[in-house]
Amino acid sequence: QLQLVESGGGLVQPGGSLRLSCAVSRSTLDTHAIGWFRQAPGKEREGVSCISSSDGRTYYADSVKGRFTISRDNAKNTVYLQMNSLKPEDTAVYYCAGGPYYYCSNYASFRDFGSWGQGTQVTVSS
């Protein structure tokens, strides 16, 4: 299994920015899509963004379009999630995940991802 480690979470005020990082243990970004998910207390896990291997196509939940940007650096084995214009409803534990497929479109739900990081807390509050 892939090993993934998230970092970059913290406490920010509404309208602020954070950049999350997902470090992957192997040079697999060319063959595995990587997704970002979040889960708030008392709520179900929600898909946030995904980046496909090979073509690098990206996907975003409607709630974050225009505010979040996913990117990757294959040389560093790292995927990033730049979060701007943060809102209180963005508060959650954020996870990155990997799976066996090349393309984000092949994943029907979070259950199709087999490898998960430990999560990093993002809190947006004044």
C-alpha positions as MATLAB code, in Angstrom:
seq = 'QLQLVESGGGLVQPGGSLRLSCAVSRSTLDTHAIGWFRQAPGKEREGVSCISSSDGRTYYADSVKGRFTISRDNAKNTVYLQMNSLKPEDTAVYYCAGGPYYYCSNYASFRDFGSWGQGTQVTVSS';
ca = [
       0.000    0.000    0.000;
       0.960    3.580   -0.495;
       1.971    5.572    2.556;
       0.619    9.113    2.651;
       1.258   11.894    5.151;
      -0.711   15.151    5.255;
       0.592   18.383    6.685;
      -0.176   22.096    6.642;
      -3.409   22.268    8.608;
      -4.075   24.815   11.308;
      -6.300   27.616   12.558;
      -7.113   30.467   10.182;
      -9.601   33.314   10.084;
     -12.393   33.438    7.503;
     -10.989   34.634    4.198;
      -7.548   33.275    4.975;
      -5.479   30.696    3.124;
      -3.714   27.421    3.794;
      -1.722   25.032    1.665;
      -1.991   21.361    2.510;
       0.655   18.867    1.442;
       0.365   15.134    0.876;
       3.697   13.335    0.788;
       3.589    9.923   -0.875;
       6.085    7.218    0.028;
       6.806    6.116   -3.522;
       7.184    7.630   -6.960;
       3.670    6.664   -7.982;
       2.059    9.949   -8.953;
       2.451    9.030  -12.612;
       0.312    5.910  -12.129;
      -2.116    6.762   -9.332;
      -4.772    9.392   -8.974;
      -4.726   11.239   -5.641;
      -7.801   12.647   -3.948;
      -8.475   15.039   -1.087;
     -11.379   14.427    1.280;
     -12.672   16.072    4.408;
     -14.875   15.112    7.313;
     -16.477   17.489    9.770;
     -17.794   16.385   13.184;
     -21.110   14.595   12.827;
     -20.993   14.629    9.029;
     -20.122   12.121    6.345;
     -16.834   12.134    4.500;
     -16.900   14.481    1.536;
     -14.817   14.467   -1.618;
     -13.044   17.791   -2.128;
     -10.701   17.425   -5.079;
      -8.826   14.894   -7.183;
      -5.968   14.917   -9.663;
      -5.528   12.184  -12.261;
      -2.238   10.642  -13.244;
      -0.872   10.971  -16.781;
      -3.109   13.787  -18.000;
      -3.237   15.638  -14.672;
      -6.918   16.419  -15.022;
      -8.421   17.943  -11.908;
     -11.829   17.806  -10.254;
     -13.448   19.890   -7.534;
     -16.527   19.750   -5.399;
     -18.959   22.548   -6.186;
     -18.482   23.934   -2.695;
     -14.779   24.671   -3.301;
     -14.622   25.548   -7.002;
     -12.830   28.814   -7.564;
     -11.289   28.741   -4.085;
      -9.217   25.533   -3.931;
      -6.510   24.363   -6.329;
      -4.979   20.894   -6.453;
      -1.526   20.353   -7.938;
       1.311   17.864   -7.885;
       5.089   17.767   -7.956;
       6.156   14.346   -9.149;
       9.825   14.985   -8.408;
       8.951   15.560   -4.740;
       6.271   12.855   -4.597;
       3.876   15.445   -3.227;
       0.348   16.610   -3.958;
      -0.832   20.013   -2.754;
      -4.171   21.568   -1.985;
      -4.095   25.350   -2.001;
      -7.111   26.677   -0.107;
      -8.065   30.332   -0.452;
     -11.006   32.377    0.775;
     -11.642   29.881    3.532;
     -15.057   29.741    5.154;
     -16.186   28.354    8.517;
     -17.921   25.502    6.710;
     -14.507   24.381    5.438;
     -13.623   23.334    8.985;
     -12.865   19.609    8.956;
     -10.178   16.986    9.102;
      -8.634   16.753    5.646;
      -7.329   13.483    4.244;
      -5.449   12.567    1.108;
      -5.944    9.175   -0.449;
      -4.628    6.981   -3.229;
      -5.942    3.970   -5.091;
      -5.335    1.606   -7.981;
      -6.744    3.749  -10.785;
      -5.089    6.200  -13.138;
      -8.051    8.532  -13.473;
     -10.257   10.238  -10.938;
     -13.292    9.388  -13.036;
     -12.779    5.690  -12.265;
     -13.487    6.234   -8.561;
     -17.171    5.992   -7.706;
     -16.725    6.862   -4.017;
     -14.148    7.202   -1.265;
     -14.457    3.465   -0.666;
     -12.537    2.869   -3.892;
      -9.417    4.467   -2.399;
      -7.327    1.902   -0.540;
      -4.607    4.070    1.003;
      -5.231    6.971    3.385;
      -3.207    9.479    5.310;
      -3.707   10.234    8.993;
      -5.508   13.516    8.373;
      -4.751   17.120    9.227;
      -7.114   19.473   11.052;
      -8.270   22.672    9.376;
     -10.221   25.112   11.523;
     -11.664   28.332   10.097;
     -12.871   30.641   12.837;
     -12.593   34.196   14.059;
];
